[in-house]
Amino acid sequence: MDVSAPKIDVRGIAARYPGSARQIFRGLNFALARGDILTILGPNGAGKSTLLKCLVGLLLPETGTVLVDGDNIGSLPAGERARRMAVVSQNEQSSFALSVEEIVLTGRAPHLGMFGRPGPRERSLADKSLAAVGISNLAHRSFAELSGGERQLTRIARALVQESPILILDEPTAHLDLANQMQVLKAILKLVARHSTIIMTSHDPAHAFVCGGSALLLNKGGFATCGTVADVLNDRNLSDLYEIPLSIVRTKGGNTVAPDYTGLRADHLRASIP
């Protein structure tokens, strides 16, 4: 097997909302091989989630193609798409009183079919997936009782049990505190080490520094810059992207990104009030 061959190859795609004259993005190109990771960054409304929908075949691009293992994603049946790409959606809700293990086992649905039931192999895969993200101790806990970080790790374990070589994560650290963000990022890096191909969106450029690989900067004008994290994440590109002054700060633990809060401190604001 040629591990350097693109697992996902995006060629000149563009998209717009139905009935809208404005293109959300256009001319996007990138390719990822086995074990690559791409972090998509951009402000609210730039089209990050829309781009993910194009990548997984839920939305057909207006122009261009998305190839997975050389096949056009739009031509693949839903079951085959799920076998090739696992998705962890943003703000997913579950109203079912299921255990963590039962939630994870639902990830085997693309392989079992409509009436198939999980057997010993499926339960073994669920155990391994829970161990991979560090939550084996939660297997028999009710999903409804979990913290936000534990729920997100459960969703990632469910995606893992699909045994799909590509993992799509829509803001996997959204609404999580710093400790839970670090736990999720640690799980993602373990998956990269296991040669999963990962595409994720984030609102925090520091996460791209943590994960490495490539970054795609998507702005509201529909333009994008894509390249290695080292090449595209700099003060100018990030300040232009978010339209505020941003600086890369080098710390003992690696690079992070800091806004310029000049003029926003409470004492400055009080002094400016007549």
C-alpha positions as a Python dict, from the first residue, in 0.01 Angstrom:
ca = {
    (1, 'M'): (0, 0, 0),
    (2, 'D'): (131, 345, -93),
    (3, 'V'): (88, 537, 233),
    (4, 'S'): (193, 861, 58),
    (5, 'A'): (-100, 849, -187),
    (6, 'P'): (-370, 1108, -107),
    (7, 'K'): (-646, 977, 117),
    (8, 'I'): (-841, 1292, 40),
    (9, 'D'): (-776, 1521, -255),
    (10, 'V'): (-967, 1851, -282),
    (11, 'R'): (-951, 2013, -625),
    (12, 'G'): (-1076, 2366, -683),
    (13, 'I'): (-1400, 2342, -488),
    (14, 'A'): (-1640, 2633, -440),
    (15, 'A'): (-1969, 2652, -250),
    (16, 'R'): (-2252, 2895, -187),
    (17, 'Y'): (-2572, 2881, 16),
    (18, 'P'): (-2882, 2796, -193),
    (19, 'G'): (-3031, 3111, -342),
    (20, 'S'): (-2735, 3327, -241),
    (21, 'A'): (-2525, 3522, -489),
    (22, 'R'): (-2220, 3516, -259),
    (23, 'Q'): (-1980, 3229, -275),
    (24, 'I'): (-1878, 3112, 71),
    (25, 'F'): (-1542, 2998, -60),
    (26, 'R'): (-1388, 2921, -395),
    (27, 'G'): (-1082, 2760, -548),
    (28, 'L'): (-990, 2548, -247),
    (29, 'N'): (-713, 2296, -311),
    (30, 'F'): (-536, 2059, -74),
    (31, 'A'): (-442, 1693, -46),
    (32, 'L'): (-380, 1481, 263),
    (33, 'A'): (-209, 1144, 284),
    (34, 'R'): (-237, 873, 548),
    (35, 'G'): (-141, 1014, 888),
    (36, 'D'): (-169, 1381, 787),
    (37, 'I'): (-362, 1636, 992),
    (38, 'L'): (-521, 1961, 872),
    (39, 'T'): (-660, 2232, 1102),
    (40, 'I'): (-911, 2469, 940),
    (41, 'L'): (-913, 2815, 1099),
    (42, 'G'): (-1133, 3114, 1033),
    (43, 'P'): (-1383, 3358, 1187),
    (44, 'N'): (-1752, 3283, 1238),
    (45, 'G'): (-1935, 3277, 906),
    (46, 'A'): (-1627, 3198, 698),
    (47, 'G'): (-1768, 2860, 594),
    (48, 'K'): (-1566, 2611, 799),
    (49, 'S'): (-1861, 2382, 873),
    (50, 'T'): (-1986, 2419, 514),
    (51, 'L'): (-1647, 2306, 389),
    (52, 'L'): (-1667, 1996, 609),
    (53, 'K'): (-2010, 1917, 464),
    (54, 'C'): (-1856, 1926, 115),
    (55, 'L'): (-1573, 1699, 226),
    (56, 'V'): (-1807, 1432, 366),
    (57, 'G'): (-2056, 1445, 78),
    (58, 'L'): (-2347, 1611, 259),
    (59, 'L'): (-2321, 1914, 28),
    (60, 'L'): (-2209, 1900, -332),
    (61, 'P'): (-1962, 2176, -420),
    (62, 'E'): (-2071, 2421, -687),
    (63, 'T'): (-1748, 2355, -875),
    (64, 'G'): (-1451, 2126, -826),
    (65, 'T'): (-1426, 1777, -681),
    (66, 'V'): (-1352, 1600, -354),
    (67, 'L'): (-1177, 1267, -404),
    (68, 'V'): (-1144, 1003, -133),
    (69, 'D'): (-901, 725, -225),
    (70, 'G'): (-942, 848, -583),
    (71, 'D'): (-1324, 826, -583),
    (72, 'N'): (-1554, 1128, -608),
    (73, 'I'): (-1721, 1158, -265),
    (74, 'G'): (-2048, 1264, -432),
    (75, 'S'): (-2073, 933, -617),
    (76, 'L'): (-2036, 711, -309),
    (77, 'P'): (-2339, 568, -123),
    (78, 'A'): (-2385, 690, 235),
    (79, 'G'): (-2272, 359, 384),
    (80, 'E'): (-1951, 359, 183),
    (81, 'R'): (-1881, 720, 280),
    (82, 'A'): (-1917, 623, 646),
    (83, 'R'): (-1674, 335, 603),
    (84, 'R'): (-1416, 573, 462),
    (85, 'M'): (-1480, 884, 673),
    (86, 'A'): (-1596, 915, 1033),
    (87, 'V'): (-1749, 1244, 1148),
    (88, 'V'): (-1770, 1407, 1491),
    (89, 'S'): (-2022, 1690, 1456),
    (90, 'Q'): (-2036, 2013, 1652),
    (91, 'N'): (-2286, 2041, 1939),
    (92, 'E'): (-2430, 1696, 1878),
    (93, 'Q'): (-2707, 1610, 2121),
    (94, 'S'): (-2821, 1270, 2244),
    (95, 'S'): (-3149, 1223, 2427),
    (96, 'F'): (-3112, 848, 2460),
    (97, 'A'): (-3040, 690, 2800),
    (98, 'L'): (-2748, 485, 2669),
    (99, 'S'): (-2422, 389, 2832),
    (100, 'V'): (-2091, 512, 2694),
    (101, 'E'): (-2020, 165, 2553),
    (102, 'E'): (-2359, 156, 2379),
    (103, 'I'): (-2299, 500, 2226),
    (104, 'V'): (-1959, 389, 2098),
    (105, 'L'): (-2104, 68, 1951),
    (106, 'T'): (-2343, 270, 1734),
    (107, 'G'): (-2034, 357, 1532),
    (108, 'R'): (-2038, 2, 1393),
    (109, 'A'): (-2368, 63, 1212),
    (110, 'P'): (-2206, 116, 867),
    (111, 'H'): (-2054, -234, 894),
    (112, 'L'): (-2344, -420, 1057),
    (113, 'G'): (-2630, -302, 838),
    (114, 'M'): (-2983, -214, 945),
    (115, 'F'): (-3060, -530, 1142),
    (116, 'G'): (-2711, -637, 1250),
    (117, 'R'): (-2629, -658, 1620),
    (118, 'P'): (-2286, -605, 1778),
    (119, 'G'): (-2100, -923, 1864),
    (120, 'P'): (-1771, -1004, 2042),
    (121, 'R'): (-1559, -838, 1771),
    (122, 'E'): (-1759, -516, 1791),
    (123, 'R'): (-1734, -507, 2170),
    (124, 'S'): (-1361, -569, 2150),
    (125, 'L'): (-1327, -278, 1906),
    (126, 'A'): (-1532, -58, 2139),
    (127, 'D'): (-1301, -149, 2431),
    (128, 'K'): (-995, -61, 2222),
    (129, 'S'): (-1146, 268, 2106),
    (130, 'L'): (-1234, 371, 2461),
    (131, 'A'): (-880, 286, 2570),
    (132, 'A'): (-734, 487, 2281),
    (133, 'V'): (-899, 807, 2407),
    (134, 'G'): (-840, 726, 2774),
    (135, 'I'): (-1196, 670, 2899),
    (136, 'S'): (-1217, 292, 2952),
    (137, 'N'): (-1334, 362, 3306),
    (138, 'L'): (-1649, 530, 3171),
    (139, 'A'): (-1772, 235, 2961),
    (140, 'H'): (-2074, 158, 3180),
    (141, 'R'): (-2156, 514, 3281),
    (142, 'S'): (-2466, 682, 3139),
    (143, 'F'): (-2377, 918, 2856),
    (144, 'A'): (-2622, 1170, 3002),
    (145, 'E'): (-2416, 1194, 3322),
    (146, 'L'): (-2087, 1282, 3154),
    (147, 'S'): (-1908, 1615, 3145),
    (148, 'G'): (-1869, 1800, 2816),
    (149, 'G'): (-1514, 1676, 2770),
    (150, 'E'): (-1609, 1316, 2848),
    (151, 'R'): (-1894, 1331, 2598),
    (152, 'Q'): (-1663, 1462, 2328),
    (153, 'L'): (-1412, 1184, 2394),
    (154, 'T'): (-1700, 935, 2373),
    (155, 'R'): (-1794, 1073, 2029),
    (156, 'I'): (-1434, 1042, 1915),
    (157, 'A'): (-1425, 680, 2040),
    (158, 'R'): (-1748, 614, 1845),
    (159, 'A'): (-1584, 755, 1532),
    (160, 'L'): (-1280, 535, 1592),
    (161, 'V'): (-1489, 219, 1615),
    (162, 'Q'): (-1607, 284, 1259),
    (163, 'E'): (-1252, 192, 1152),
    (164, 'S'): (-1265, 472, 896),
    (165, 'P'): (-919, 590, 787),
    (166, 'I'): (-1028, 955, 774),
    (167, 'L'): (-1165, 1140, 1077),
    (168, 'I'): (-1354, 1471, 1038),
    (169, 'L'): (-1391, 1681, 1356),
    (170, 'D'): (-1606, 1996, 1363),
    (171, 'E'): (-1469, 2213, 1647),
    (172, 'P'): (-1391, 1918, 1876),
    (173, 'T'): (-1291, 2147, 2166),
    (174, 'A'): (-1588, 2388, 2145),
    (175, 'H'): (-1739, 2483, 2485),
    (176, 'L'): (-1479, 2281, 2678),
    (177, 'D'): (-1265, 2413, 2963),
    (178, 'L'): (-888, 2418, 2923),
    (179, 'A'): (-827, 2083, 3092),
    (180, 'N'): (-1084, 1907, 2871),
    (181, 'Q'): (-946, 2081, 2561),
    (182, 'M'): (-604, 1938, 2640),
    (183, 'Q'): (-752, 1590, 2690),
    (184, 'V'): (-927, 1603, 2351),
    (185, 'L'): (-614, 1735, 2176),
    (186, 'K'): (-408, 1457, 2336),
    (187, 'A'): (-654, 1199, 2198),
    (188, 'I'): (-631, 1357, 1851),
    (189, 'L'): (-251, 1342, 1855),
    (190, 'K'): (-268, 973, 1950),
    (191, 'L'): (-482, 913, 1642),
    (192, 'V'): (-229, 1093, 1422),
    (193, 'A'): (39, 868, 1567),
    (194, 'R'): (-175, 570, 1464),
    (195, 'H'): (-177, 706, 1105),
    (196, 'S'): (-534, 832, 1098),
    (197, 'T'): (-592, 1117, 853),
    (198, 'I'): (-758, 1401, 1042),
    (199, 'I'): (-932, 1722, 936),
    (200, 'M'): (-1062, 1946, 1213),
    (201, 'T'): (-1195, 2298, 1250),
    (202, 'S'): (-1102, 2521, 1541),
    (203, 'H'): (-1140, 2877, 1665),
    (204, 'D'): (-803, 2863, 1842),
    (205, 'P'): (-490, 2894, 1625),
    (206, 'A'): (-286, 2757, 1916),
    (207, 'H'): (-447, 2417, 1849),
    (208, 'A'): (-289, 2413, 1505),
    (209, 'F'): (51, 2470, 1664),
    (210, 'V'): (-15, 2182, 1906),
    (211, 'C'): (-127, 1940, 1634),
    (212, 'G'): (123, 2044, 1367),
    (213, 'G'): (77, 1928, 1009),
    (214, 'S'): (-106, 2174, 784),
    (215, 'A'): (-343, 2465, 835),
    (216, 'L'): (-606, 2616, 607),
    (217, 'L'): (-699, 2978, 677),
    (218, 'L'): (-1050, 3054, 551),
    (219, 'N'): (-1175, 3412, 559),
    (220, 'K'): (-1517, 3566, 495),
    (221, 'G'): (-1415, 3684, 150),
    (222, 'G'): (-1399, 3328, 25),
    (223, 'F'): (-1020, 3324, -3),
    (224, 'A'): (-799, 3070, 164),
    (225, 'T'): (-435, 3007, 237),
    (226, 'C'): (-319, 2652, 291),
    (227, 'G'): (21, 2514, 380),
    (228, 'T'): (226, 2378, 665),
    (229, 'V'): (161, 2529, 1007),
    (230, 'A'): (513, 2673, 1006),
    (231, 'D'): (455, 2842, 669),
    (232, 'V'): (108, 2993, 708),
    (233, 'L'): (68, 3071, 1078),
    (234, 'N'): (234, 3407, 1131),
    (235, 'D'): (134, 3739, 1287),
    (236, 'R'): (27, 3899, 959),
    (237, 'N'): (-183, 3609, 826),
    (238, 'L'): (-362, 3556, 1156),
    (239, 'S'): (-427, 3929, 1211),
    (240, 'D'): (-571, 3956, 859),
    (241, 'L'): (-780, 3644, 911),
    (242, 'Y'): (-948, 3757, 1234),
    (243, 'E'): (-926, 4133, 1161),
    (244, 'I'): (-766, 4211, 1498),
    (245, 'P'): (-401, 4247, 1600),
    (246, 'L'): (-262, 3903, 1689),
    (247, 'S'): (89, 3797, 1782),
    (248, 'I'): (251, 3455, 1802),
    (249, 'V'): (403, 3411, 2147),
    (250, 'R'): (673, 3153, 2203),
    (251, 'T'): (640, 2976, 2536),
    (252, 'K'): (823, 2688, 2702),
    (253, 'G'): (543, 2456, 2590),
    (254, 'G'): (541, 2580, 2228),
    (255, 'N'): (380, 2858, 2027),
    (256, 'T'): (49, 3016, 2120),
    (257, 'V'): (-143, 3317, 1987),
    (258, 'A'): (-227, 3631, 2185),
    (259, 'P'): (-461, 3919, 2092),
    (260, 'D'): (-360, 4280, 2156),
    (261, 'Y'): (-598, 4395, 2429),
    (262, 'T'): (-465, 4752, 2431),
    (263, 'G'): (-757, 4985, 2504),
    (264, 'L'): (-984, 4710, 2633),
    (265, 'R'): (-864, 4703, 2993),
    (266, 'A'): (-1124, 4826, 3242),
    (267, 'D'): (-907, 5114, 3365),
    (268, 'H'): (-856, 5240, 3009),
    (269, 'L'): (-1227, 5219, 2934),
    (270, 'R'): (-1321, 5403, 3255),
    (271, 'A'): (-1074, 5681, 3171),
    (272, 'S'): (-1235, 5727, 2828),
    (273, 'I'): (-1589, 5776, 2966),
    (274, 'P'): (-1673, 6150, 2996),
}
